[in-house]
């Protein structure tokens, strides 16, 4: 399965509205996703990492547990 660029772009636009930026890379059956924050971003605006992985999974064609997710700060303590 390939990356659904139109869905990824929609998610990027949504994140950019809160001053976050998304970079993704797929390597076979694994992926990495990094969200970085701009100066006006707030930690409360991000969903928990596990939810973000489930959102990205169909867009990337990779199982959620095979996505390495990096956030700019650790949010949603207890995950």
N, C-alpha and C positions, 0 to 999 in steps of 0.2 A: 504494500500500500504506500502511496506517496503523500507528501505533505499537501494539505488543502490550503493553498496560499490565500484564497479569498476569506476563509474562516480565520486564519491566523491574522490577516490584515484587520479584520473586524475586531478581534481581541486586542490587537495592538492599539487601534484607535480608541477603544474603551479605556485601556490602561493609560494612554497618553492624556486623556481628559483629566486624570488624577496625577499627572506628571510622573508616570512610570513608563519604562521602556522594556520591551521584550525582545530577547534574542534566543533563537532555537537552532539546534543542530541535531540531525538524525544520522545515526551510524548503524545500519542494519536494523536489528530489532530493539535498539536502545536509543535514547535521546537525552539531550541536556537542554534545559531551559533556564535562562537567567533573566531575572527582572531587576533592573536598576532604577534608582530613584533620582528624580530631579530635585532642585531646592524647594519646590512647593509641594512635594509628595507627603502624604501622611500614612503612618503604619496601619491605621484603622481602615484604610481604603482597600487593602488587599484581603482577599479571601484566604482561608487556611491553605497551606501548601498542598495537602492531600486533595482538597477540592480543586485547586488549580490543575493538579496532575490529571484528575478525572475529566476536567474540561479540555485539556490539551490532548489527551489520549486519542480521541477520534480525529482530531485535526492533524496529528502527526503520524497516525497509523502505528502507534506503539502502545503497549500495555502500560497503564498508569504506574505499576511497580517498576517499570524499566525506564522511567523518566527521572533523571537527576535534576532536582529543582533547587535553584539558588535564589534567595530573596535578599534584598539590600539590608534588611534587619530581621532578626528573629521576632516574628509576631505570632500571636495566638499560642501563648505558652501552653505547654502540656501536650503538644502534638508529638 
